[in-house]
Amino acid sequence: MSSTKKEKGNDKIPDFEPPCLDEHLERKLQVLPNEWYQETRYISDEVSALYAFYQPTQGPFIIVPSVATPDVQIAFSLTIFSSHDAIEVEQLQDSMNVVIPSKWIEFKTAGGSHLYDKEFEQKSDNFTWVNNPQFLLKLESRDKLPVKITLSRPEKAWKKAIGLDLVGCMIGFYVFPFMTSTNFAKDHVINKEGCKFVPWNEVSETVWLEGNEFS
């Protein structure tokens, strides 16, 4: 809700309640097509600045400091100046926003979907699904918690491949309770209802998990 000051001789100036930070803010993984963003120019190795005017109803915003090339380690400071005195800035907690880079490598970790397993394939050489990358997820709390999992890939690197093989480039992920054996059965999938393969560059699902180990 907004209210409007009505004073003779002045324009209508609305009073807004500044947006507050959401406790569920997430790390930005990539800039998706048709998504709004502003970017500075990488022309200096000492300072980078952005001057912009934002409406009170905009935000919250995610600021991502970066250098032009990867694997460069250097300290930096982030300074924000504003004519408004109610600014709230908070660094996202790494423990609640974990990002792990990985890749599918041909003939090694590019195992395909569950269709490439003994349930659907007859030749053992085609049991490649188990070769896919796997990650162990541990929850410190024993309570049942919502966990959002996002799988993403860079649009530019995949654009040509998707155009040539739309179905073959679909992506998705499975969530299993942790088991010491690698004999994963489809009946054990926790996100069975939400598990789907799509030709998008980012797919997310929120799964309710209790404090155990998952892979």
Buried (B, 14 or more C-beta within 10 A) or exposed (E): EEEEEEEEEEEEEEEEEEEEEEEEBBBBBEEEEEEEEEEEEEEEEEEBEEEEEEEBEEEEEEEEEEEEEEEEEEEEEEEEEEEEEEEEEEEEEEEEBEEEEEEBEEEEBEBBBBEBBEEEBEEEEBBBBBBBBBEEBEBEEEEEEEBEBBBBBEBEEBEEEBEEEEEEBBBBBBBBBEEEEEEBEEEEBBBEEBBEBEBBBBBBBEBEBEEEEBB
